[in-house]
């Protein structure tokens, strides 16, 4: 028995991928910038769901070169009014000028100011702050993005990550309980309930099998045991990452001007 255990451990050491957090990169991004998006909703009347979804799409949840090197999470270009630092990258045109920020928070704030002061976005503020679908379609109509599927992508991000409820106090309580609250069916398969009661303060933890202890952090094991919601989020995250990779290929040049 001991020999079998050592053999399994040895195999595990040779195939284990880089450990993955239960949360995706996007979920971590939402947790990091949720509060500032909510505060900007209160001040500027821009839906927090829209702000977060745009940040996720435009920056690849903070992974794009523009976000990492320039703190620009929304792909906002310089335009004639920008007086700050700038960087030039090939995008829709060669050597397009993009804004550079000192922090991600500054980028989020400028995004809110950019939308609230832009005349072409004025009609959006007649919409209800909870009308994320109206905002998603309106942003495309106003020319924020050239991608014809931009509204569909925004709405998909919002609904897959439940961002329409991101301002609710129970947002994280429900999500965190859902991760660990599993039950075992008679056939031995794990079931994660689709609805978790908020009043259930303590999640019910399941006993990890030997396979989960050894292979639990590998990609193939996680994908084999992921819930439908986890699969949707992973596939959406992979789609966004592919888009960002394609943008980064175009935006190879990196040069900052200080003014």
N, C-alpha and C positions, 0 to 999 in steps of 0.2 A: 504493500500500500504506500509506504514511504517513497519507494522508488518511483511509483506512478506519479505521486505528488511532485517530486523533484523534476520528473520529466515534463510535467505540465508547466511548472514554473519556468523551466528552461526554454520551452517552446514559446511561452508568453513573452519572455525577455527578448526573443528574437523577432517577434511580430508586433509588439505593442507600438502603436503610433503615439504621436505627441498627445499628451492627456488633454481631453476636451472638457470644458466646463459644462455643467448641465444647461446653463444659459447659453444662447448663441451670442455672437458678437453684437448682433442687433439688439438683443434684449439688454445687454450691458450698456449699449449706447442709449437706449431709452431710459434706463435707470439713472444714467449720468446726467442727462440733459432734460429730464422730465420737469423738474422744478422751474427751470428758467423758461421753458416753453409755456408752462402754466402761468407764470408771472407775466409773460408777454401777452398772453391771451387776455388777462385782466386789464393790462394797460393799453394794448393796441387793438383788441377785439379780433385778433387773428386766431383761429382755432389751434389749440395746442396739438391736436391730432395732425393738422396740416403741416405745422412747423416741424414736428418730429418726422413725419413721413417724407417731407422734402429733404430734410437733413440726411435721413437714411439713404434715400435714392441718390441725391447729388454727391454725397461724400462716401458712399459705400459704407455707411455706419462708421465714419471716421477713418477709413482705410485708403482713401484716394490720395494721390500725391499732393493735390491742391489743399486738402484738409491737413495733412501731416506737415507739409512744408510752409503753408501760408495761413493755416487756421481758417481757410475759406470752406465752410461746410455747405454752402448753397450755390456754388458756381457763379456768384455774382461778379459781373464784369465792371470795369472802371466807370464807364459812361463819362459824361462831361463834368459831372458834379463832384467826382471823387478827388479829394486832395491828399489822401494818405499814401502809404506804401503800395507798390504795385508789382506784379509779376507778369511776364509775357509768355504765353504758350500757344501752340497751334491748336485751334479748336474749330469753330465754324469757319473762321478765316485764319490766315497765317499771322502769327504774333498777336493774337487777341490779348487784350489787357485785362487782368483779373485783380481784384482787390486783395490786399494782404492785411491780416489782422494780428494783433499781439496775443490774442487768446481766442479760444472757441466761443467763449461767452460773448466776446465783442462781435463775433460773426453772427451769432444768434440775434443780438440786439440790432445790428445793422440790417439784418434780414427783415425784421419787423418794421424798422424805420423805412426801409426801401419800399416795402409794399404799401405802408400806410400813407406815404407821401407821393407815391407814383400815381399820376393822373389816370393811366390806363388800367390801374387796379381799383380805382375808386368805387366802381359798381359792386365789387365784392363785399364791401362793408355794409351794403344794404341787406345782405344775406344773414340768416341766423347763425350764431357762432357754432351751433351744433350741426349745421348743414355742410358736412365735409364733402359730400358729393357735389354740391353746388360750387363749393370753393375749388375742388379738383378740376372740374370742367371749366370754371371761370379762369383759372390760372393758364390753362392751355389757350383759351379764347383770347386772353390778354397778351399772349406771346411770351410767357415765361420760359417755355421749353419748346423745342422744335420737334420732339418725339411725338408722333401722332397718337401713341398709346400712353402718353403721360398721365392723363386723368385715370385711365384704367389701372395703371401701375400704382398711383397714389392711393386709390380706393382699396386696391388689393393689400397694400402694406398696412393701411389703417385697420382693415377688417381682420387680417390674419393675426396682427399683434393687438387687436382689440383696443386700438388707440382712441376710438370714439368714446371710450370710458376712462381714458387715462387721467382725467381730472378727479375721478372719484377716489375718496379716501381708501376704499376697499380694494383698489386696483392691484396692489402688490400682495395683500393678504390672501386674496383668492388665488392669484397666480402661484405663490409660493406653496400654498397648501396642495394645489393640484399636482405639483411636481412629485411629492412624496406620498400622497394619500392613495395607496394602492391596495387592492384586495386580490386574493387568490381564488380563482374558480376551482371547482372540483377537478377539472382536467389539468390543473397545475399552471394555467396561463394567468399572467397578471392583467388586471383591468384597472385603468385609471378612470375614475368617474368624470364625466364631462362637466358636471356642476358640483362645486364644493360649497358647503355652507360656511358663511363667514364666521358664524358663532363657534365653529369647531376650531378652537384655538390651537390645539396640539395635533399635528399631523400623525397619522398612523404609519410607522416605518415598517417596511417589510424586511425579512431576513434575507441577506444576500447569499446567493448560491456560490459554490466554489468557482463556477464558470464566470459569474459576474465579478467576483473578487479578483480573478486573474485577468479577465479580458474586458472588464467593465469600461475601461477608458479607451478602448480601441474604436476606431470609426465603424468598422464592419459590425461589431457587437451592438453599438448604439443604434445604428440604422436598422438592424434586425429587430430591435426591441422598441423602436420609437413609436409614439402614438401618432394617429392621423394629424393632429395639430402640430406635433414636432416635425413631422415630415413636410407639411406645408411650409413651415417656417424655414426649414433647411433648404428646400427647393427654391423658395423666394430669395433667401440669402445668397444662394449660388447664382441665381439669375442677376441679382444686383451686383455681385462681385464681378461677373463676366462683363457687365456694362461698364463698370469702373475700370477694369483692366483695358478695355477697348479705348476708353477716354484717355487713360494714362499713356497709351501708345502714341496717341496724337499729341498729348501735352508733354513732350519729352524735354523741351527747353525750359530751364528754370532760371530766372534772372529777376532780381528785386531792385526796384528804384526807391531810394529814400528821398522824401520831399519834406 
